[in-house]
């Protein structure tokens, strides 16, 4: 699997929207940022002024604390742990015939092609595959149709956000189910 490209590297007219929720575990704070082309800054500011007033003072101080060296060190530890889980899980999927065409680089999900496994198991779609795996291996995965329309019958999404112990158990169960 190859890494995908950042949209920001492809075109200078890209608008990128991010939040503190996933980067810094601030779920529910509803606080984020945008990277926009210079020509759109004034327009976005005017739009934002009409959509909301501002985040709370507490949320703003919490967000600023995210950029302190101690917070960034914790962020880096979490990022390294997610990378360790990905680096364990993706090769295991490949070894079971579940190819991941694009290596996850910014998320804790793997988009895997299950068409080979479906053919082997006599299943027609990623939907059937997800339910079969849940029933037989007790591993929850999400069918591709929940994420768009392009070749979704071939793909499932795995999460690597769980603990390494849970991922190891999932791999063992998948190996048995896909024999």
Number of C-alpha atoms within 10 A of each C-alpha: 12 10 11 12 10 11 12 13 8 9 9 11 13 13 13 13 10 12 17 18 14 10 17 17 12 17 12 8 17 12 18 14 10 12 13 16 12 10 9 12 13 10 10 12 11 10 11 12 10 8 9 8 8 11 12 12 9 10 15 13 10 16 18 11 13 19 13 10 10 11 14 14 13 13 17 13 12 14 16 12 15 21 18 13 21 24 14 16 21 22 15 18 20 15 11 17 16 21 21 21 15 14 18 19 16 13 16 16 16 23 22 24 24 27 21 15 18 20 11 11 14 11 16 13 20 27 20 15 25 21 17 18 17 16 12 13 19 14 19 16 17 19 24 24 18 11 12 8 9 10 11 17 20 22 27 26 22 19 17 22 15 11 12 17 10 13 19 15 14 17 19 13 16 20 15 12 16 16 9
